[in-house]
């Protein structure tokens, strides 16, 4: 097992600030209204993002989208174009495929290794930030 240092308090704060600003930006500086389960997933995502748990951030970003889409379908809220985009849009397919690769590893090679976690942080962080941006747009109805 590879030991990975926790982020400094300053880095933690910078990541939380980026996360919060991204959600605010997607919602045009208005509160982001989501269901209670999605709200809980967002709280956990914010924590893992701040910690630099990039793979978990990708998984939870897709989970937040799935949770919110499920609630919107149940309540008959939102339009078909929005639902089609978050289900079948190129970027959202990328996110779902990435999440599925991390969880189910159906390919010939692992989607992520301990070596990746230790040595490929910039790539993993870039993917996590992209996932959070997509999720923020989806939750704000801007997908």
Number of C-alpha atoms within 10 A of each C-alpha: 5 8 8 9 9 12 13 10 11 9 14 17 14 13 20 18 13 16 21 13 13 20 21 16 16 22 19 11 11 11 11 17 11 18 15 12 13 23 16 13 18 22 12 16 24 21 17 18 26 23 20 21 18 24 22 17 28 28 21 25 31 25 19 25 24 18 19 20 23 14 17 16 13 9 9 9 10 12 11 9 10 16 17 12 16 26 16 13 14 10 16 21 14 13 24 22 14 20 23 16 16 18 13 12 14 11 8 6 8 11 17 14 12 11 11 13 18 12 11 13 15 12 13 20 18 12 18 24 21 16 25 26 17 23 29 26 18 23 23 20 16 14 19
